Amino acid sequence: MLETSARLLRLLSLLQTRREWSGAELAERLGVTARTVRRDVGRLRELGYPVHATAGAPGYRLGAGTDLPPLLLDDDEAVAVAVGLRTAAGGSVTGIEETSVRALAKLERVLPSRLRHRVHALQSMTVPMGRAGSAVDPAALTAIASACRDHETLRFDYRTHEGRESARAAEPYRLVHSGRHWYLLGWDTGRAGWRTYRVDRLTLRTPNGPRFVPREPPDSDVAAYLSRSISSAPYRYRGRFTMYAPAEVVAGHLPPTVAAIEPIDERSCTLSTGANDLDELAVYVALMDIDFDVHEPPELADRLRVLAARLATAARSAGGSDGPRER
């Protein structure tokens, strides 16, 4: 009996991870016969889990029922969990954003319609005091996560950094959270190449496009690829610096998606980053409290001299009794 119960839980877990499973795939994963899979599916249905048979070759998918399956969550608990996951997905609790999106995508797939309306109403009537980074609709995150899981092409309108808007279609691969922004890595079908999209700049169109066969990702380390992609984005000014500290020390001052860091030796590294304003670039590097040399852009050196003179004047006058300087 214990073995059967554990297998039922394993079967239920598999059904929640993909839209569709063939009977043969489930049998292979569980190490049983197709007949045992059919019998276990029958037991799940008796317990109230809406497992539907798919057309064609014998297959199964987990659907949303009129009631939550028994022995899981009651209505109030389900609403509380969904709202909590949506809040965490917004970045209010550092480190669990991506996990929250995955869990929320699973939960919302099986929530009855009446509970989805309660969750959305509660979320829309809640006003946060503030937010670090860009605001992203959790519903968009769960829709994108589901498309990544189910290998469905996304269609959306996208606004670039410069404000240009265009219609896009992409085969979504992964969602990545940088600490300030959500990004989607996907294969842009119109441009025939891998692209990185800021989720807060896209507006999803419905329905999704056709299913696709997943491609090999551009890099086995998705976070590192996204970091390089974003740090080399087309900013007005591209900065390159020698930082006189170990690469891991410099990396500790920066979110992973704003700069590329390459070690020179054990005590120094090269920092490449960008900005649309010289002052932003200057302050960004200076506030690390690490000695550095500027290699580019050339106009940054002149700007640093102006800022240094202004700060030196302010430091000399600090605590003085002569009052404010005349202008």
C-alpha contacts under 8 A as a table, 3 or more apart, distances in Angstrom:
res1	aa1	res2	aa2	distance
1	M	4	T	5.05
1	M	5	S	6.16
2	L	5	S	5.11
2	L	6	A	6.13
3	E	6	A	5.19
3	E	7	R	6.17
4	T	7	R	5.07
4	T	8	L	6.20
5	S	8	L	5.06
5	S	9	L	6.35
6	A	9	L	5.17
6	A	10	R	6.23
7	R	10	R	4.92
7	R	11	L	6.02
7	R	30	L	7.20
8	L	11	L	4.99
8	L	12	L	6.11
8	L	40	D	6.43
8	L	44	L	7.28
9	L	12	L	5.05
9	L	13	S	6.14
10	R	13	S	5.05
10	R	14	L	6.28
10	R	30	L	7.65
11	L	14	L	5.16
11	L	15	L	6.28
11	L	26	L	7.52
11	L	30	L	7.41
12	L	15	L	5.14
12	L	16	Q	6.40
12	L	44	L	7.96
13	S	16	Q	5.23
13	S	17	T	6.62
14	L	17	T	5.33
14	L	18	R	7.00
14	L	26	L	7.90
15	L	18	R	5.98
15	L	19	R	7.25
15	L	20	E	7.31
15	L	21	W	7.13
15	L	60	Y	7.76
15	L	61	R	6.15
15	L	62	L	5.78
16	Q	19	R	7.37
16	Q	62	L	6.64
16	Q	106	K	6.47
17	T	106	K	7.56
17	T	149	R	7.79
18	R	21	W	7.05
18	R	61	R	7.89
18	R	149	R	6.72
18	R	150	D	6.53
19	R	61	R	5.87
19	R	62	L	7.24
19	R	150	D	6.24
20	E	54	T	7.98
20	E	59	G	7.01
20	E	60	Y	5.84
20	E	61	R	4.78
20	E	62	L	7.85
21	W	25	E	6.37
21	W	26	L	6.57
21	W	59	G	5.50
21	W	60	Y	5.35
21	W	61	R	6.38
22	S	25	E	5.23
22	S	26	L	6.43
22	S	57	A	7.20
22	S	58	P	5.97
22	S	59	G	3.89
22	S	60	Y	6.19
23	G	26	L	5.24
23	G	27	A	6.13
23	G	34	A	6.01
23	G	37	V	6.91
23	G	38	R	7.84
23	G	58	P	5.63
23	G	59	G	4.96
23	G	60	Y	6.94
24	A	27	A	5.07
24	A	28	E	6.19
24	A	34	A	6.21
25	E	28	E	5.17
25	E	29	R	6.22
26	L	29	R	5.13
26	L	30	L	6.06
26	L	34	A	7.87
26	L	37	V	7.04
27	A	30	L	5.23
27	A	31	G	5.75
27	A	32	V	5.07
27	A	33	T	5.47
27	A	34	A	5.42
27	A	36	T	7.82
27	A	37	V	6.13
28	E	31	G	5.12
28	E	32	V	6.68
28	E	33	T	7.87
32	V	36	T	6.24
32	V	37	V	7.14
33	T	36	T	5.22
33	T	37	V	6.52
34	A	37	V	5.01
34	A	38	R	6.35
35	R	38	R	5.15
35	R	39	R	6.32
36	T	39	R	4.99
36	T	40	D	6.09
37	V	40	D	5.06
37	V	41	V	6.06
38	R	41	V	5.12
38	R	42	G	6.29
39	R	42	G	5.08
39	R	43	R	6.48
40	D	43	R	4.98
40	D	44	L	6.35
41	V	44	L	5.10
41	V	45	R	6.31
41	V	51	V	6.95
42	G	45	R	5.11
42	G	46	E	6.30
43	R	46	E	5.02
43	R	47	L	6.40
44	L	47	L	5.07
44	L	48	G	6.49
44	L	49	Y	5.40
44	L	50	P	7.85
44	L	51	V	7.37
45	R	48	G	5.04
45	R	49	Y	4.93
45	R	50	P	6.01
45	R	51	V	6.32
46	E	49	Y	7.36
47	L	69	P	7.26
47	L	70	P	6.76
48	G	69	P	5.12
48	G	70	P	6.34
49	Y	62	L	7.64
49	Y	65	G	7.59
49	Y	69	P	5.31
49	Y	70	P	7.92
50	P	62	L	5.90
50	P	63	G	5.39
50	P	64	A	6.49
50	P	65	G	5.79
50	P	69	P	7.90
51	V	60	Y	6.51
51	V	61	R	5.68
51	V	62	L	4.59
51	V	63	G	6.11
52	H	60	Y	5.55
52	H	61	R	5.34
52	H	62	L	6.19
52	H	63	G	6.67
53	A	58	P	7.04
53	A	59	G	5.62
53	A	60	Y	4.59
53	A	61	R	6.59
54	T	57	A	7.56
54	T	58	P	6.58
54	T	59	G	5.09
54	T	60	Y	5.53
54	T	61	R	7.05
55	A	58	P	7.10
55	A	59	G	7.40
56	G	59	G	7.93
62	L	110	V	7.92
63	G	109	R	7.40
63	G	110	V	6.22
64	A	109	R	6.50
64	A	110	V	4.16
64	A	111	L	6.22
64	A	112	P	6.17
65	G	68	L	6.59
65	G	69	P	7.70
65	G	110	V	6.91
65	G	111	L	7.74
65	G	112	P	6.23
66	T	112	P	5.72
67	D	112	P	6.32
68	L	72	L	7.62
68	L	73	L	7.17
68	L	74	D	7.14
68	L	75	D	7.52
68	L	110	V	7.55
68	L	111	L	6.86
68	L	112	P	6.94
69	P	72	L	6.40
69	P	73	L	7.89
70	P	73	L	7.37
73	L	76	D	7.93
73	L	77	E	5.59
73	L	78	A	5.59
74	D	77	E	5.30
74	D	78	A	6.07
75	D	78	A	5.13
75	D	79	V	6.27
75	D	115	L	7.04
76	D	79	V	5.19
76	D	80	A	6.16
77	E	80	A	5.05
77	E	81	V	6.12
78	A	81	V	5.19
78	A	82	A	6.12
78	A	115	L	7.86
79	V	82	A	5.15
79	V	83	V	6.11
79	V	115	L	6.61
79	V	116	R	7.98
79	V	118	R	7.09
79	V	119	V	5.74
80	A	83	V	5.30
80	A	84	G	6.07
81	V	84	G	5.06
81	V	85	L	6.10
82	A	85	L	5.12
82	A	86	R	6.15
82	A	104	L	6.41
82	A	107	L	7.21
82	A	108	E	7.70
82	A	119	V	6.78
83	V	86	R	5.04
83	V	87	T	6.18
83	V	119	V	6.18
83	V	122	L	7.75
83	V	123	Q	6.80
84	G	87	T	5.14
84	G	88	A	6.21
85	L	88	A	5.05
85	L	89	A	5.95
85	L	100	S	5.24
85	L	101	V	7.14
85	L	103	A	7.45
85	L	104	L	6.02
86	R	89	A	5.00
86	R	90	G	6.42
86	R	100	S	7.28
86	R	101	V	7.54
86	R	104	L	7.11
86	R	138	P	5.81
87	T	90	G	5.26
87	T	91	G	7.23
87	T	92	S	6.56
88	A	91	G	5.49
88	A	92	S	5.48
88	A	93	V	5.50
88	A	96	I	6.76
88	A	97	E	5.67
88	A	100	S	6.22
89	A	92	S	7.48
89	A	96	I	7.38
89	A	97	E	4.38
89	A	98	E	6.76
89	A	100	S	5.39
89	A	101	V	5.69
89	A	138	P	6.61
90	G	97	E	6.85
90	G	135	A	7.24
90	G	136	V	6.80
90	G	137	D	7.94
90	G	138	P	6.89
91	G	94	T	6.02
91	G	96	I	7.89
91	G	97	E	5.71
91	G	132	A	7.62
91	G	179	G	7.37
91	G	180	R	7.84
92	S	131	R	7.52
93	V	96	I	6.41
93	V	97	E	7.16
94	T	97	E	6.86
94	T	179	G	7.36
95	G	98	E	7.79
96	I	99	T	5.30
96	I	100	S	5.98
97	E	100	S	5.14
97	E	101	V	6.37
97	E	177	H	7.17
98	E	101	V	5.13
98	E	102	R	6.42
98	E	175	L	7.67
98	E	176	V	7.22
98	E	177	H	6.76
99	T	102	R	5.23
99	T	103	A	6.23
100	S	103	A	5.11
100	S	104	L	5.89
101	V	104	L	5.00
101	V	105	A	6.06
101	V	138	P	7.72
101	V	141	L	6.67
101	V	142	T	6.01
101	V	145	A	7.29
102	R	105	A	5.20
102	R	106	K	6.51
102	R	142	T	7.33
102	R	145	A	6.85
103	A	106	K	5.23
103	A	107	L	6.24
104	L	107	L	5.03
104	L	108	E	5.97
104	L	142	T	6.64
105	A	108	E	5.44
105	A	109	R	6.31
105	A	142	T	4.87
105	A	143	A	7.40
105	A	145	A	6.79
105	A	146	S	6.39
106	K	109	R	5.42
106	K	110	V	7.16
107	L	110	V	5.73
107	L	111	L	6.26
108	E	111	L	5.02
108	E	116	R	7.23
111	L	115	L	6.18
111	L	116	R	6.24
112	P	115	L	5.53
112	P	116	R	6.50
113	S	116	R	5.09
113	S	117	H	6.36
114	R	117	H	5.28
114	R	118	R	6.53
115	L	118	R	4.99
115	L	119	V	6.24
116	R	119	V	5.14
116	R	120	H	6.18
117	H	120	H	5.21
117	H	121	A	6.01
118	R	121	A	5.15
118	R	122	L	6.13
119	V	122	L	5.29
119	V	123	Q	6.13
120	H	123	Q	5.11
120	H	124	S	6.03
121	A	124	S	5.22
121	A	125	M	6.27
122	L	125	M	5.31
122	L	126	T	6.45
123	Q	126	T	5.33
124	S	127	V	7.77
128	P	131	R	7.25
131	R	134	S	7.50
131	R	135	A	7.30
132	A	180	R	6.14
133	G	179	G	7.67
133	G	180	R	4.16
133	G	181	H	5.73
134	S	180	R	6.58
134	S	181	H	5.73
134	S	200	D	6.56
135	A	200	D	6.53
136	V	140	A	7.41
136	V	141	L	7.55
136	V	182	W	7.64
136	V	199	V	6.89
136	V	200	D	5.26
137	D	140	A	5.33
137	D	141	L	6.66
137	D	200	D	7.90
138	P	141	L	4.92
138	P	142	T	6.23
139	A	142	T	5.24
139	A	143	A	6.14
140	A	143	A	5.06
140	A	144	I	6.11
140	A	204	L	7.35
141	L	144	I	5.18
141	L	145	A	6.04
141	L	199	V	7.95
142	T	145	A	4.96
142	T	146	S	6.04
143	A	146	S	5.17
143	A	147	A	6.28
144	I	147	A	5.03
144	I	148	C	6.20
144	I	154	L	7.68
144	I	172	P	7.49
144	I	175	L	7.79
145	A	148	C	5.08
145	A	149	R	6.25
145	A	174	R	7.53
145	A	175	L	6.92
146	S	149	R	5.04
146	S	150	D	6.01
147	A	150	D	5.09
147	A	151	H	5.61
147	A	152	E	4.90
147	A	153	T	6.97
147	A	154	L	7.04
147	A	172	P	6.77
148	C	151	H	5.27
148	C	152	E	6.75
148	C	171	E	7.83
148	C	172	P	5.16
148	C	173	Y	5.39
148	C	174	R	6.35
150	D	211	R	7.66
151	H	171	E	7.20
151	H	172	P	7.23
151	H	211	R	5.54
151	H	212	F	5.62
151	H	213	V	6.97
151	H	214	P	6.77
152	E	171	E	6.80
152	E	172	P	7.51
152	E	208	N	6.50
152	E	209	G	6.19
152	E	210	P	5.76
152	E	211	R	4.35
152	E	212	F	6.20
153	T	169	A	6.77
153	T	170	A	5.70
153	T	171	E	4.71
153	T	172	P	6.64
153	T	208	N	5.90
153	T	209	G	4.56
153	T	210	P	5.58
153	T	211	R	6.07
153	T	212	F	6.87
154	L	169	A	5.61
154	L	170	A	5.39
154	L	171	E	6.31
154	L	172	P	6.78
154	L	204	L	7.43
154	L	205	R	7.68
154	L	208	N	5.23
154	L	209	G	5.84
155	R	167	A	7.54
155	R	168	R	5.88
155	R	169	A	4.50
155	R	170	A	6.68
155	R	204	L	6.16
155	R	205	R	5.34
155	R	206	T	7.21
155	R	207	P	7.94
155	R	208	N	6.08
155	R	209	G	6.50
156	F	167	A	5.95
156	F	168	R	5.43
156	F	169	A	6.41
156	F	202	L	6.24
156	F	203	T	5.32
156	F	204	L	4.27
156	F	205	R	4.96
157	D	165	E	6.86
157	D	166	S	5.69
157	D	167	A	4.49
157	D	168	R	5.96
157	D	202	L	5.53
157	D	203	T	5.13
157	D	204	L	6.54
157	D	205	R	7.35
158	Y	165	E	5.47
158	Y	166	S	5.48
158	Y	167	A	6.25
158	Y	168	R	6.71
158	Y	201	R	5.82
158	Y	202	L	4.46
158	Y	203	T	6.55
159	R	162	E	7.85
159	R	163	G	5.51
159	R	164	R	5.42
159	R	165	E	4.39
159	R	166	S	6.75
159	R	201	R	5.30
159	R	202	L	6.42
160	T	163	G	5.09
160	T	164	R	5.27
160	T	165	E	6.43
160	T	201	R	7.22
161	H	164	R	7.52
168	R	188	D	7.28
168	R	190	G	7.05
169	A	188	D	6.03
169	A	189	T	5.86
169	A	190	G	6.65
170	A	186	G	5.79
170	A	187	W	5.25
170	A	188	D	4.32
170	A	189	T	5.43
170	A	190	G	7.86
171	E	186	G	5.29
171	E	187	W	4.99
171	E	188	D	6.56
171	E	189	T	7.12
171	E	212	F	7.27
171	E	214	P	7.90
172	P	184	L	7.01
172	P	185	L	6.28
172	P	186	G	4.24
172	P	187	W	6.56
173	Y	184	L	7.44
173	Y	185	L	5.63
173	Y	186	G	5.03
173	Y	187	W	7.60
173	Y	214	P	7.81
173	Y	217	P	7.77
174	R	184	L	5.95
174	R	185	L	5.42
174	R	186	G	7.12
175	L	182	W	6.99
175	L	183	Y	5.75
175	L	184	L	4.70
175	L	185	L	6.45
176	V	182	W	5.83
176	V	183	Y	5.19
176	V	184	L	6.38
176	V	185	L	7.73
176	V	223	A	7.15
177	H	180	R	7.22
177	H	181	H	5.90
177	H	182	W	4.55
177	H	183	Y	6.27
178	S	181	H	5.55
178	S	182	W	6.45
178	S	183	Y	7.74
178	S	255	P	6.76
178	S	256	P	6.64
178	S	257	T	6.20
179	G	255	P	6.92
181	H	198	R	7.11
181	H	199	V	7.75
181	H	200	D	7.85
182	W	198	R	6.07
182	W	199	V	5.55
182	W	200	D	7.28
183	Y	196	T	6.54
183	Y	197	Y	5.46
183	Y	198	R	4.62
183	Y	199	V	5.39
184	L	196	T	5.70
184	L	197	Y	5.11
184	L	198	R	6.48
184	L	199	V	6.38
185	L	194	W	7.21
185	L	195	R	6.01
185	L	196	T	4.73
185	L	197	Y	6.56
185	L	226	L	7.62
186	G	194	W	5.69
186	G	195	R	5.66
186	G	196	T	6.58
187	W	192	A	6.93
187	W	193	G	5.51
187	W	194	W	4.35
187	W	195	R	6.06
188	D	191	R	5.44
188	D	192	A	5.60
188	D	193	G	5.50
188	D	194	W	5.93
188	D	195	R	6.15
189	T	192	A	4.99
189	T	193	G	7.11
194	W	218	P	7.27
196	T	226	L	7.09
196	T	229	S	7.22
196	T	230	I	7.70
197	Y	201	R	7.60
197	Y	202	L	7.67
198	R	201	R	5.48
198	R	202	L	6.99
199	V	202	L	5.43
205	R	208	N	7.06
217	P	220	S	6.61
217	P	222	V	7.93
218	P	222	V	7.94
218	P	225	Y	7.58
219	D	222	V	5.93
219	D	225	Y	6.16
221	D	224	A	5.44
221	D	225	Y	6.30
222	V	225	Y	5.10
222	V	226	L	6.10
223	A	226	L	5.16
223	A	227	S	6.12
224	A	227	S	5.02
224	A	228	R	6.33
224	A	256	P	7.94
225	Y	228	R	5.27
225	Y	229	S	6.12
226	L	229	S	4.93
226	L	230	I	6.07
226	L	257	T	6.78
227	S	230	I	5.40
227	S	231	S	6.04
227	S	256	P	5.78
227	S	257	T	4.08
227	S	258	V	6.78
227	S	259	A	6.98
227	S	260	A	6.99
228	R	231	S	5.30
228	R	232	S	6.17
228	R	257	T	7.18
228	R	259	A	7.33
228	R	260	A	6.01
229	S	232	S	5.51
229	S	233	A	6.50
230	I	233	A	5.16
230	I	257	T	5.85
230	I	258	V	6.51
230	I	259	A	7.83
231	S	257	T	6.12
231	S	258	V	4.94
231	S	259	A	4.74
231	S	260	A	6.16
231	S	272	S	7.38
231	S	273	T	5.54
231	S	274	G	6.71
232	S	259	A	7.93
232	S	273	T	7.03
232	S	274	G	7.32
233	A	274	G	7.65
235	Y	238	R	6.46
235	Y	274	G	5.60
235	Y	275	A	5.44
235	Y	276	N	5.55
236	R	274	G	7.49
236	R	275	A	6.29
236	R	276	N	4.67
236	R	277	D	7.39
237	Y	274	G	5.62
237	Y	275	A	5.42
237	Y	276	N	5.74
237	Y	277	D	7.08
237	Y	278	L	7.18
237	Y	297	P	6.67
238	R	272	S	7.42
238	R	273	T	6.09
238	R	274	G	4.45
238	R	275	A	6.71
238	R	296	E	6.95
238	R	297	P	6.27
239	G	271	L	7.92
239	G	272	S	5.65
239	G	273	T	5.23
239	G	274	G	5.47
239	G	275	A	7.83
239	G	281	L	7.29
239	G	294	V	7.83
239	G	295	H	7.51
239	G	296	E	5.26
239	G	297	P	5.74
240	R	270	T	7.06
240	R	271	L	5.69
240	R	272	S	4.54
240	R	273	T	6.62
240	R	294	V	6.46
240	R	295	H	5.48
240	R	296	E	5.23
240	R	297	P	7.36
241	F	270	T	5.69
241	F	271	L	5.12
241	F	272	S	6.54
241	F	292	F	6.49
241	F	293	D	5.53
241	F	294	V	4.79
241	F	295	H	5.61
241	F	296	E	7.26
242	T	268	S	6.98
242	T	269	C	5.83
242	T	270	T	4.68
242	T	271	L	6.27
242	T	292	F	5.42
242	T	293	D	5.10
242	T	294	V	6.74
242	T	295	H	7.61
243	M	250	V	7.61
243	M	268	S	5.55
243	M	269	C	5.37
243	M	270	T	6.05
243	M	271	L	6.72
243	M	290	I	6.77
243	M	291	D	6.19
243	M	292	F	4.52
243	M	293	D	6.75
244	Y	267	R	6.11
244	Y	268	S	4.41
244	Y	269	C	6.74
244	Y	290	I	6.48
244	Y	291	D	5.47
244	Y	292	F	5.82
245	A	249	V	6.36
245	A	250	V	6.61
245	A	266	E	7.94
245	A	267	R	4.94
245	A	268	S	4.63
245	A	269	C	6.78
245	A	290	I	6.80
245	A	291	D	7.79
246	P	249	V	5.33
246	P	250	V	6.57
246	P	263	P	7.16
246	P	265	D	7.55
246	P	266	E	5.62
246	P	267	R	4.60
246	P	268	S	5.01
246	P	269	C	6.30
247	A	250	V	5.23
247	A	251	A	6.08
247	A	261	I	6.54
247	A	262	E	6.77
247	A	263	P	5.40
247	A	266	E	7.84
247	A	267	R	7.80
247	A	268	S	6.58
247	A	269	C	5.41
248	E	251	A	4.98
248	E	252	G	6.25
249	V	252	G	5.21
249	V	253	H	7.12
250	V	253	H	5.49
250	V	254	L	7.09
250	V	261	I	7.90
250	V	288	M	7.87
251	A	254	L	5.37
251	A	255	P	7.60
251	A	256	P	7.43
251	A	261	I	7.15
252	G	255	P	7.85
253	H	288	M	6.61
254	L	258	V	7.02
254	L	259	A	7.42
255	P	258	V	6.00
255	P	259	A	7.79
256	P	259	A	6.71
257	T	260	A	7.97
258	V	273	T	6.43
258	V	274	G	7.84
259	A	271	L	6.76
259	A	272	S	5.61
259	A	273	T	4.59
259	A	274	G	7.64
260	A	271	L	5.93
260	A	272	S	5.18
260	A	273	T	6.54
261	I	269	C	6.71
261	I	270	T	5.68
261	I	271	L	4.77
261	I	272	S	6.51
262	E	269	C	5.52
262	E	270	T	5.17
262	E	271	L	6.73
263	P	266	E	7.34
263	P	268	S	6.39
263	P	269	C	4.15
263	P	270	T	6.29
264	I	267	R	7.69
264	I	268	S	5.51
264	I	269	C	4.60
264	I	270	T	6.65
265	D	268	S	5.51
265	D	269	C	6.72
274	G	281	L	7.03
275	A	278	L	7.13
275	A	280	E	6.65
275	A	281	L	5.80
276	N	280	E	7.68
277	D	280	E	5.30
277	D	281	L	6.46
278	L	281	L	5.09
278	L	282	A	6.12
278	L	300	L	6.28
278	L	303	R	7.22
279	D	282	A	5.01
279	D	283	V	6.02
279	D	303	R	7.48
280	E	283	V	5.39
280	E	284	Y	5.82
281	L	284	Y	5.13
281	L	285	V	6.49
282	A	285	V	5.59
282	A	286	A	6.06
282	A	300	L	7.24
282	A	303	R	7.97
282	A	304	L	6.66
283	V	286	A	4.98
283	V	287	L	5.87
284	Y	287	L	5.86
284	Y	288	M	7.36
285	V	288	M	5.77
286	A	289	D	6.21
286	A	290	I	7.24
287	L	290	I	7.92
294	V	297	P	7.78
294	V	300	L	7.70
294	V	301	A	6.88
295	H	298	P	7.04
296	E	299	E	7.76
296	E	300	L	7.08
297	P	300	L	5.57
297	P	301	A	7.83
298	P	301	A	6.01
298	P	302	D	7.73
299	E	302	D	5.47
299	E	303	R	6.51
300	L	303	R	4.99
300	L	304	L	6.09
301	A	304	L	5.11
301	A	305	R	6.43
302	D	305	R	5.22
302	D	306	V	6.53
303	R	306	V	5.18
303	R	307	L	6.26
304	L	307	L	5.06
304	L	308	A	5.92
305	R	308	A	5.03
305	R	309	A	6.19
306	V	309	A	5.30
306	V	310	R	6.32
307	L	310	R	5.10
307	L	311	L	6.15
308	A	311	L	5.16
308	A	312	A	6.05
309	A	312	A	5.08
309	A	313	T	6.22
310	R	313	T	5.24
310	R	314	A	6.30
311	L	314	A	5.02
311	L	315	A	6.10
312	A	315	A	5.03
312	A	316	R	6.27
313	T	316	R	5.23
313	T	317	S	6.38
314	A	317	S	5.28
314	A	318	A	6.16
315	A	318	A	5.18
317	S	320	G	5.34
320	G	323	G	7.13
322	D	325	R	7.96
